[in-house]
């Protein structure tokens, strides 16, 4: 009998940006949830706090240069998020990567679309604004559409039945009565 395989949480294979250590990023995040060049830290901490005040456990990682491929930022965000939890925003000058254990991927990607500014503080502010703004009430919209389709279907059925009855009544009235025939 062989020993069971150990399952390591997180992605099976990650491709992190060259020169980036998840352990070092986690150490940098430990005090204020920001790992960034010093000139951005205070303003990013304010955005992280704003997110926290609104129920989003946010960590922000800023890299000085773009990695080889943009998916490396998502891999880094995932690695950090699996270790540290919450929502992780990783920014480089031209790309963005995210991970969250509380926000769905659709919300994250919609927020990501607003972060391509080149300025990590503005990008983070846009990201936080996007995840905090109320989303459309999709459940209500769906229910209204289903009800509308049901009403249109019911009205169509009612109109067909009424038309059919009207045609039958018209045919019945249009037939002249036949005189009885006598047989001798």
Biotite code that builds the C-alpha atoms (Angstrom):
import biotite.structure as struc

atoms = struc.array([
    struc.Atom([0.000, 0.000, 0.000], chain_id="A", res_id=1, res_name="UNK", atom_name="CA", element="C"),
    struc.Atom([1.441, 3.335, -1.021], chain_id="A", res_id=2, res_name="UNK", atom_name="CA", element="C"),
    struc.Atom([1.296, 6.505, 1.022], chain_id="A", res_id=3, res_name="UNK", atom_name="CA", element="C"),
    struc.Atom([-1.394, 9.014, 0.003], chain_id="A", res_id=4, res_name="UNK", atom_name="CA", element="C"),
    struc.Atom([-0.280, 11.937, -2.070], chain_id="A", res_id=5, res_name="UNK", atom_name="CA", element="C"),
    struc.Atom([-0.088, 15.246, -0.253], chain_id="A", res_id=6, res_name="UNK", atom_name="CA", element="C"),
    struc.Atom([-2.143, 18.014, -1.795], chain_id="A", res_id=7, res_name="UNK", atom_name="CA", element="C"),
    struc.Atom([-0.606, 21.439, -1.689], chain_id="A", res_id=8, res_name="UNK", atom_name="CA", element="C"),
    struc.Atom([-3.216, 24.227, -1.668], chain_id="A", res_id=9, res_name="UNK", atom_name="CA", element="C"),
    struc.Atom([-3.080, 26.676, -4.531], chain_id="A", res_id=10, res_name="UNK", atom_name="CA", element="C"),
    struc.Atom([-2.092, 26.317, -8.157], chain_id="A", res_id=11, res_name="UNK", atom_name="CA", element="C"),
    struc.Atom([-0.185, 23.257, -9.209], chain_id="A", res_id=12, res_name="UNK", atom_name="CA", element="C"),
    struc.Atom([2.291, 25.334, -11.207], chain_id="A", res_id=13, res_name="UNK", atom_name="CA", element="C"),
    struc.Atom([2.825, 29.031, -10.872], chain_id="A", res_id=14, res_name="UNK", atom_name="CA", element="C"),
    struc.Atom([4.962, 31.270, -12.981], chain_id="A", res_id=15, res_name="UNK", atom_name="CA", element="C"),
    struc.Atom([6.067, 34.216, -10.875], chain_id="A", res_id=16, res_name="UNK", atom_name="CA", element="C"),
    struc.Atom([7.805, 37.340, -12.132], chain_id="A", res_id=17, res_name="UNK", atom_name="CA", element="C"),
    struc.Atom([11.585, 37.046, -12.180], chain_id="A", res_id=18, res_name="UNK", atom_name="CA", element="C"),
    struc.Atom([13.208, 38.190, -8.955], chain_id="A", res_id=19, res_name="UNK", atom_name="CA", element="C"),
    struc.Atom([9.990, 38.260, -6.933], chain_id="A", res_id=20, res_name="UNK", atom_name="CA", element="C"),
    struc.Atom([9.824, 36.182, -3.760], chain_id="A", res_id=21, res_name="UNK", atom_name="CA", element="C"),
    struc.Atom([6.415, 35.432, -2.276], chain_id="A", res_id=22, res_name="UNK", atom_name="CA", element="C"),
    struc.Atom([8.013, 35.167, 1.164], chain_id="A", res_id=23, res_name="UNK", atom_name="CA", element="C"),
    struc.Atom([9.518, 38.656, 0.870], chain_id="A", res_id=24, res_name="UNK", atom_name="CA", element="C"),
    struc.Atom([6.223, 40.076, -0.378], chain_id="A", res_id=25, res_name="UNK", atom_name="CA", element="C"),
    struc.Atom([4.395, 38.497, 2.582], chain_id="A", res_id=26, res_name="UNK", atom_name="CA", element="C"),
    struc.Atom([6.905, 39.994, 5.027], chain_id="A", res_id=27, res_name="UNK", atom_name="CA", element="C"),
    struc.Atom([6.444, 43.418, 3.412], chain_id="A", res_id=28, res_name="UNK", atom_name="CA", element="C"),
    struc.Atom([2.645, 43.095, 3.571], chain_id="A", res_id=29, res_name="UNK", atom_name="CA", element="C"),
    struc.Atom([2.638, 42.063, 7.240], chain_id="A", res_id=30, res_name="UNK", atom_name="CA", element="C"),
    struc.Atom([2.623, 45.580, 8.729], chain_id="A", res_id=31, res_name="UNK", atom_name="CA", element="C"),
    struc.Atom([0.260, 47.562, 6.466], chain_id="A", res_id=32, res_name="UNK", atom_name="CA", element="C"),
    struc.Atom([-0.931, 45.217, 3.658], chain_id="A", res_id=33, res_name="UNK", atom_name="CA", element="C"),
    struc.Atom([1.127, 47.186, 1.120], chain_id="A", res_id=34, res_name="UNK", atom_name="CA", element="C"),
    struc.Atom([4.291, 46.017, -0.645], chain_id="A", res_id=35, res_name="UNK", atom_name="CA", element="C"),
    struc.Atom([5.368, 48.903, -2.855], chain_id="A", res_id=36, res_name="UNK", atom_name="CA", element="C"),
    struc.Atom([8.134, 51.417, -3.491], chain_id="A", res_id=37, res_name="UNK", atom_name="CA", element="C"),
    struc.Atom([8.331, 53.881, -0.554], chain_id="A", res_id=38, res_name="UNK", atom_name="CA", element="C"),
    struc.Atom([6.957, 56.867, -2.495], chain_id="A", res_id=39, res_name="UNK", atom_name="CA", element="C"),
    struc.Atom([3.581, 55.117, -2.866], chain_id="A", res_id=40, res_name="UNK", atom_name="CA", element="C"),
    struc.Atom([3.173, 53.370, 0.486], chain_id="A", res_id=41, res_name="UNK", atom_name="CA", element="C"),
    struc.Atom([1.348, 56.056, 2.504], chain_id="A", res_id=42, res_name="UNK", atom_name="CA", element="C"),
    struc.Atom([-1.224, 56.773, -0.196], chain_id="A", res_id=43, res_name="UNK", atom_name="CA", element="C"),
    struc.Atom([-1.737, 53.063, -0.881], chain_id="A", res_id=44, res_name="UNK", atom_name="CA", element="C"),
    struc.Atom([-2.202, 52.381, 2.838], chain_id="A", res_id=45, res_name="UNK", atom_name="CA", element="C"),
    struc.Atom([-5.008, 54.975, 2.802], chain_id="A", res_id=46, res_name="UNK", atom_name="CA", element="C"),
    struc.Atom([-6.721, 53.112, -0.076], chain_id="A", res_id=47, res_name="UNK", atom_name="CA", element="C"),
    struc.Atom([-6.268, 49.762, 1.698], chain_id="A", res_id=48, res_name="UNK", atom_name="CA", element="C"),
    struc.Atom([-7.833, 51.279, 4.819], chain_id="A", res_id=49, res_name="UNK", atom_name="CA", element="C"),
    struc.Atom([-10.741, 52.679, 2.800], chain_id="A", res_id=50, res_name="UNK", atom_name="CA", element="C"),
    struc.Atom([-11.338, 49.196, 1.373], chain_id="A", res_id=51, res_name="UNK", atom_name="CA", element="C"),
    struc.Atom([-11.174, 47.674, 4.871], chain_id="A", res_id=52, res_name="UNK", atom_name="CA", element="C"),
    struc.Atom([-13.620, 50.278, 6.200], chain_id="A", res_id=53, res_name="UNK", atom_name="CA", element="C"),
    struc.Atom([-16.031, 48.969, 3.556], chain_id="A", res_id=54, res_name="UNK", atom_name="CA", element="C"),
    struc.Atom([-15.516, 45.276, 4.299], chain_id="A", res_id=55, res_name="UNK", atom_name="CA", element="C"),
    struc.Atom([-12.844, 44.409, 1.712], chain_id="A", res_id=56, res_name="UNK", atom_name="CA", element="C"),
    struc.Atom([-9.674, 42.804, 3.110], chain_id="A", res_id=57, res_name="UNK", atom_name="CA", element="C"),
    struc.Atom([-7.262, 44.250, 0.528], chain_id="A", res_id=58, res_name="UNK", atom_name="CA", element="C"),
    struc.Atom([-3.521, 43.815, 0.029], chain_id="A", res_id=59, res_name="UNK", atom_name="CA", element="C"),
    struc.Atom([-1.633, 45.734, -2.664], chain_id="A", res_id=60, res_name="UNK", atom_name="CA", element="C"),
    struc.Atom([1.637, 44.688, -4.290], chain_id="A", res_id=61, res_name="UNK", atom_name="CA", element="C"),
    struc.Atom([3.389, 47.061, -6.699], chain_id="A", res_id=62, res_name="UNK", atom_name="CA", element="C"),
    struc.Atom([6.221, 45.909, -8.977], chain_id="A", res_id=63, res_name="UNK", atom_name="CA", element="C"),
    struc.Atom([8.668, 48.342, -10.577], chain_id="A", res_id=64, res_name="UNK", atom_name="CA", element="C"),
    struc.Atom([8.560, 46.688, -13.981], chain_id="A", res_id=65, res_name="UNK", atom_name="CA", element="C"),
    struc.Atom([6.269, 44.535, -16.067], chain_id="A", res_id=66, res_name="UNK", atom_name="CA", element="C"),
    struc.Atom([6.907, 40.795, -15.895], chain_id="A", res_id=67, res_name="UNK", atom_name="CA", element="C"),
    struc.Atom([7.550, 38.629, -18.942], chain_id="A", res_id=68, res_name="UNK", atom_name="CA", element="C"),
    struc.Atom([3.811, 37.836, -19.294], chain_id="A", res_id=69, res_name="UNK", atom_name="CA", element="C"),
    struc.Atom([0.789, 39.372, -17.602], chain_id="A", res_id=70, res_name="UNK", atom_name="CA", element="C"),
    struc.Atom([-0.423, 36.057, -16.155], chain_id="A", res_id=71, res_name="UNK", atom_name="CA", element="C"),
    struc.Atom([2.558, 36.140, -13.799], chain_id="A", res_id=72, res_name="UNK", atom_name="CA", element="C"),
    struc.Atom([0.833, 38.944, -11.880], chain_id="A", res_id=73, res_name="UNK", atom_name="CA", element="C"),
    struc.Atom([-2.274, 36.813, -11.377], chain_id="A", res_id=74, res_name="UNK", atom_name="CA", element="C"),
    struc.Atom([-0.081, 33.906, -10.263], chain_id="A", res_id=75, res_name="UNK", atom_name="CA", element="C"),
    struc.Atom([1.668, 36.178, -7.761], chain_id="A", res_id=76, res_name="UNK", atom_name="CA", element="C"),
    struc.Atom([-1.672, 37.509, -6.504], chain_id="A", res_id=77, res_name="UNK", atom_name="CA", element="C"),
    struc.Atom([-2.917, 33.928, -6.107], chain_id="A", res_id=78, res_name="UNK", atom_name="CA", element="C"),
    struc.Atom([0.176, 32.798, -4.224], chain_id="A", res_id=79, res_name="UNK", atom_name="CA", element="C"),
    struc.Atom([-0.042, 35.782, -1.858], chain_id="A", res_id=80, res_name="UNK", atom_name="CA", element="C"),
    struc.Atom([-3.791, 35.363, -1.430], chain_id="A", res_id=81, res_name="UNK", atom_name="CA", element="C"),
    struc.Atom([-3.564, 31.661, -0.645], chain_id="A", res_id=82, res_name="UNK", atom_name="CA", element="C"),
    struc.Atom([-0.984, 32.430, 2.054], chain_id="A", res_id=83, res_name="UNK", atom_name="CA", element="C"),
    struc.Atom([-2.394, 35.706, 3.405], chain_id="A", res_id=84, res_name="UNK", atom_name="CA", element="C"),
    struc.Atom([-6.100, 35.557, 2.490], chain_id="A", res_id=85, res_name="UNK", atom_name="CA", element="C"),
    struc.Atom([-8.377, 38.354, 1.386], chain_id="A", res_id=86, res_name="UNK", atom_name="CA", element="C"),
    struc.Atom([-8.239, 40.224, -1.886], chain_id="A", res_id=87, res_name="UNK", atom_name="CA", element="C"),
    struc.Atom([-4.869, 40.857, -3.526], chain_id="A", res_id=88, res_name="UNK", atom_name="CA", element="C"),
    struc.Atom([-4.169, 43.493, -6.179], chain_id="A", res_id=89, res_name="UNK", atom_name="CA", element="C"),
    struc.Atom([-0.806, 43.217, -7.952], chain_id="A", res_id=90, res_name="UNK", atom_name="CA", element="C"),
    struc.Atom([0.202, 46.124, -10.168], chain_id="A", res_id=91, res_name="UNK", atom_name="CA", element="C"),
    struc.Atom([3.074, 46.655, -12.565], chain_id="A", res_id=92, res_name="UNK", atom_name="CA", element="C"),
    struc.Atom([3.465, 49.702, -14.834], chain_id="A", res_id=93, res_name="UNK", atom_name="CA", element="C"),
    struc.Atom([1.312, 48.182, -17.580], chain_id="A", res_id=94, res_name="UNK", atom_name="CA", element="C"),
    struc.Atom([-0.449, 45.118, -16.178], chain_id="A", res_id=95, res_name="UNK", atom_name="CA", element="C"),
    struc.Atom([-2.674, 43.980, -13.334], chain_id="A", res_id=96, res_name="UNK", atom_name="CA", element="C"),
    struc.Atom([-3.281, 40.708, -11.527], chain_id="A", res_id=97, res_name="UNK", atom_name="CA", element="C"),
    struc.Atom([-5.852, 39.918, -8.850], chain_id="A", res_id=98, res_name="UNK", atom_name="CA", element="C"),
    struc.Atom([-6.993, 37.207, -6.487], chain_id="A", res_id=99, res_name="UNK", atom_name="CA", element="C"),
    struc.Atom([-9.778, 37.117, -3.918], chain_id="A", res_id=100, res_name="UNK", atom_name="CA", element="C"),
    struc.Atom([-11.255, 34.617, -1.530], chain_id="A", res_id=101, res_name="UNK", atom_name="CA", element="C"),
    struc.Atom([-14.378, 36.779, -1.134], chain_id="A", res_id=102, res_name="UNK", atom_name="CA", element="C"),
    struc.Atom([-15.047, 38.504, -4.465], chain_id="A", res_id=103, res_name="UNK", atom_name="CA", element="C"),
    struc.Atom([-16.097, 36.643, -7.597], chain_id="A", res_id=104, res_name="UNK", atom_name="CA", element="C"),
    struc.Atom([-13.907, 36.647, -10.712], chain_id="A", res_id=105, res_name="UNK", atom_name="CA", element="C"),
    struc.Atom([-16.397, 38.793, -12.682], chain_id="A", res_id=106, res_name="UNK", atom_name="CA", element="C"),
    struc.Atom([-16.195, 41.566, -10.075], chain_id="A", res_id=107, res_name="UNK", atom_name="CA", element="C"),
    struc.Atom([-12.395, 41.320, -9.967], chain_id="A", res_id=108, res_name="UNK", atom_name="CA", element="C"),
    struc.Atom([-11.994, 41.495, -13.728], chain_id="A", res_id=109, res_name="UNK", atom_name="CA", element="C"),
    struc.Atom([-14.429, 44.400, -14.028], chain_id="A", res_id=110, res_name="UNK", atom_name="CA", element="C"),
    struc.Atom([-12.415, 46.227, -11.362], chain_id="A", res_id=111, res_name="UNK", atom_name="CA", element="C"),
    struc.Atom([-9.158, 45.316, -13.106], chain_id="A", res_id=112, res_name="UNK", atom_name="CA", element="C"),
    struc.Atom([-10.369, 46.979, -16.283], chain_id="A", res_id=113, res_name="UNK", atom_name="CA", element="C"),
    struc.Atom([-10.376, 50.301, -14.437], chain_id="A", res_id=114, res_name="UNK", atom_name="CA", element="C"),
    struc.Atom([-6.840, 49.957, -13.082], chain_id="A", res_id=115, res_name="UNK", atom_name="CA", element="C"),
    struc.Atom([-4.720, 50.415, -16.194], chain_id="A", res_id=116, res_name="UNK", atom_name="CA", element="C"),
    struc.Atom([-3.507, 53.926, -15.399], chain_id="A", res_id=117, res_name="UNK", atom_name="CA", element="C"),
    struc.Atom([0.233, 53.516, -14.843], chain_id="A", res_id=118, res_name="UNK", atom_name="CA", element="C"),
    struc.Atom([-0.097, 55.218, -11.438], chain_id="A", res_id=119, res_name="UNK", atom_name="CA", element="C"),
    struc.Atom([-0.413, 52.611, -8.657], chain_id="A", res_id=120, res_name="UNK", atom_name="CA", element="C"),
    struc.Atom([-2.312, 54.951, -6.329], chain_id="A", res_id=121, res_name="UNK", atom_name="CA", element="C"),
    struc.Atom([-4.885, 55.963, -8.956], chain_id="A", res_id=122, res_name="UNK", atom_name="CA", element="C"),
    struc.Atom([-5.123, 52.340, -10.102], chain_id="A", res_id=123, res_name="UNK", atom_name="CA", element="C"),
    struc.Atom([-5.770, 51.146, -6.553], chain_id="A", res_id=124, res_name="UNK", atom_name="CA", element="C"),
    struc.Atom([-8.342, 53.902, -5.980], chain_id="A", res_id=125, res_name="UNK", atom_name="CA", element="C"),
    struc.Atom([-10.136, 52.902, -9.191], chain_id="A", res_id=126, res_name="UNK", atom_name="CA", element="C"),
    struc.Atom([-10.019, 49.234, -8.160], chain_id="A", res_id=127, res_name="UNK", atom_name="CA", element="C"),
    struc.Atom([-11.475, 49.971, -4.720], chain_id="A", res_id=128, res_name="UNK", atom_name="CA", element="C"),
    struc.Atom([-14.151, 52.245, -6.218], chain_id="A", res_id=129, res_name="UNK", atom_name="CA", element="C"),
    struc.Atom([-15.124, 49.507, -8.646], chain_id="A", res_id=130, res_name="UNK", atom_name="CA", element="C"),
    struc.Atom([-15.430, 46.710, -6.079], chain_id="A", res_id=131, res_name="UNK", atom_name="CA", element="C"),
    struc.Atom([-17.365, 48.983, -3.716], chain_id="A", res_id=132, res_name="UNK", atom_name="CA", element="C"),
    struc.Atom([-19.875, 50.352, -6.202], chain_id="A", res_id=133, res_name="UNK", atom_name="CA", element="C"),
    struc.Atom([-23.129, 48.462, -6.167], chain_id="A", res_id=134, res_name="UNK", atom_name="CA", element="C"),
    struc.Atom([-23.531, 46.011, -8.986], chain_id="A", res_id=135, res_name="UNK", atom_name="CA", element="C"),
    struc.Atom([-26.691, 45.873, -11.059], chain_id="A", res_id=136, res_name="UNK", atom_name="CA", element="C"),
    struc.Atom([-29.448, 43.875, -9.331], chain_id="A", res_id=137, res_name="UNK", atom_name="CA", element="C"),
    struc.Atom([-29.104, 40.901, -11.679], chain_id="A", res_id=138, res_name="UNK", atom_name="CA", element="C"),
    struc.Atom([-31.571, 38.730, -9.750], chain_id="A", res_id=139, res_name="UNK", atom_name="CA", element="C"),
    struc.Atom([-34.294, 41.363, -9.990], chain_id="A", res_id=140, res_name="UNK", atom_name="CA", element="C"),
    struc.Atom([-33.539, 42.042, -13.644], chain_id="A", res_id=141, res_name="UNK", atom_name="CA", element="C"),
    struc.Atom([-33.713, 38.313, -14.404], chain_id="A", res_id=142, res_name="UNK", atom_name="CA", element="C"),
    struc.Atom([-37.025, 37.911, -12.572], chain_id="A", res_id=143, res_name="UNK", atom_name="CA", element="C"),
    struc.Atom([-38.541, 40.869, -14.435], chain_id="A", res_id=144, res_name="UNK", atom_name="CA", element="C"),
    struc.Atom([-37.396, 39.447, -17.783], chain_id="A", res_id=145, res_name="UNK", atom_name="CA", element="C"),
    struc.Atom([-38.768, 35.979, -16.982], chain_id="A", res_id=146, res_name="UNK", atom_name="CA", element="C"),
    struc.Atom([-42.075, 37.515, -15.902], chain_id="A", res_id=147, res_name="UNK", atom_name="CA", element="C"),
    struc.Atom([-42.194, 39.629, -19.063], chain_id="A", res_id=148, res_name="UNK", atom_name="CA", element="C"),
    struc.Atom([-41.548, 36.582, -21.275], chain_id="A", res_id=149, res_name="UNK", atom_name="CA", element="C"),
    struc.Atom([-44.240, 34.622, -19.390], chain_id="A", res_id=150, res_name="UNK", atom_name="CA", element="C"),
    struc.Atom([-46.738, 37.476, -19.825], chain_id="A", res_id=151, res_name="UNK", atom_name="CA", element="C"),
    struc.Atom([-45.998, 37.794, -23.537], chain_id="A", res_id=152, res_name="UNK", atom_name="CA", element="C"),
    struc.Atom([-46.288, 34.018, -23.942], chain_id="A", res_id=153, res_name="UNK", atom_name="CA", element="C"),
    struc.Atom([-49.585, 33.968, -22.023], chain_id="A", res_id=154, res_name="UNK", atom_name="CA", element="C"),
    struc.Atom([-50.977, 36.886, -24.029], chain_id="A", res_id=155, res_name="UNK", atom_name="CA", element="C"),
    struc.Atom([-49.978, 35.176, -27.271], chain_id="A", res_id=156, res_name="UNK", atom_name="CA", element="C"),
    struc.Atom([-51.647, 31.925, -26.201], chain_id="A", res_id=157, res_name="UNK", atom_name="CA", element="C"),
    struc.Atom([-54.822, 33.776, -25.133], chain_id="A", res_id=158, res_name="UNK", atom_name="CA", element="C"),
    struc.Atom([-54.934, 35.642, -28.471], chain_id="A", res_id=159, res_name="UNK", atom_name="CA", element="C"),
    struc.Atom([-54.529, 32.376, -30.428], chain_id="A", res_id=160, res_name="UNK", atom_name="CA", element="C"),
    struc.Atom([-57.305, 30.653, -28.472], chain_id="A", res_id=161, res_name="UNK", atom_name="CA", element="C"),
    struc.Atom([-59.614, 33.631, -28.891], chain_id="A", res_id=162, res_name="UNK", atom_name="CA", element="C"),
    struc.Atom([-58.885, 33.848, -32.635], chain_id="A", res_id=163, res_name="UNK", atom_name="CA", element="C"),
    struc.Atom([-59.491, 30.111, -33.020], chain_id="A", res_id=164, res_name="UNK", atom_name="CA", element="C"),
    struc.Atom([-62.852, 30.331, -31.245], chain_id="A", res_id=165, res_name="UNK", atom_name="CA", element="C"),
    struc.Atom([-63.808, 33.365, -33.322], chain_id="A", res_id=166, res_name="UNK", atom_name="CA", element="C"),
    struc.Atom([-62.940, 31.520, -36.560], chain_id="A", res_id=167, res_name="UNK", atom_name="CA", element="C"),
    struc.Atom([-64.926, 28.463, -35.468], chain_id="A", res_id=168, res_name="UNK", atom_name="CA", element="C"),
    struc.Atom([-67.945, 30.627, -34.620], chain_id="A", res_id=169, res_name="UNK", atom_name="CA", element="C"),
    struc.Atom([-67.664, 32.424, -37.980], chain_id="A", res_id=170, res_name="UNK", atom_name="CA", element="C"),
    struc.Atom([-67.524, 29.129, -39.869], chain_id="A", res_id=171, res_name="UNK", atom_name="CA", element="C"),
    struc.Atom([-70.520, 27.844, -37.957], chain_id="A", res_id=172, res_name="UNK", atom_name="CA", element="C"),
    struc.Atom([-72.566, 30.962, -38.769], chain_id="A", res_id=173, res_name="UNK", atom_name="CA", element="C"),
    struc.Atom([-71.494, 30.968, -42.419], chain_id="A", res_id=174, res_name="UNK", atom_name="CA", element="C"),
    struc.Atom([-72.877, 27.486, -43.140], chain_id="A", res_id=175, res_name="UNK", atom_name="CA", element="C"),
    struc.Atom([-76.483, 27.677, -44.418], chain_id="A", res_id=176, res_name="UNK", atom_name="CA", element="C"),
    struc.Atom([-78.874, 25.288, -42.817], chain_id="A", res_id=177, res_name="UNK", atom_name="CA", element="C"),
    struc.Atom([-79.579, 22.269, -44.950], chain_id="A", res_id=178, res_name="UNK", atom_name="CA", element="C"),
    struc.Atom([-83.142, 21.305, -45.713], chain_id="A", res_id=179, res_name="UNK", atom_name="CA", element="C"),
    struc.Atom([-84.072, 17.844, -44.595], chain_id="A", res_id=180, res_name="UNK", atom_name="CA", element="C"),
    struc.Atom([-84.411, 15.394, -47.393], chain_id="A", res_id=181, res_name="UNK", atom_name="CA", element="C"),
    struc.Atom([-87.370, 13.113, -47.622], chain_id="A", res_id=182, res_name="UNK", atom_name="CA", element="C"),
    struc.Atom([-87.121, 9.628, -48.768], chain_id="A", res_id=183, res_name="UNK", atom_name="CA", element="C"),
    struc.Atom([-90.097, 8.048, -50.411], chain_id="A", res_id=184, res_name="UNK", atom_name="CA", element="C"),
])
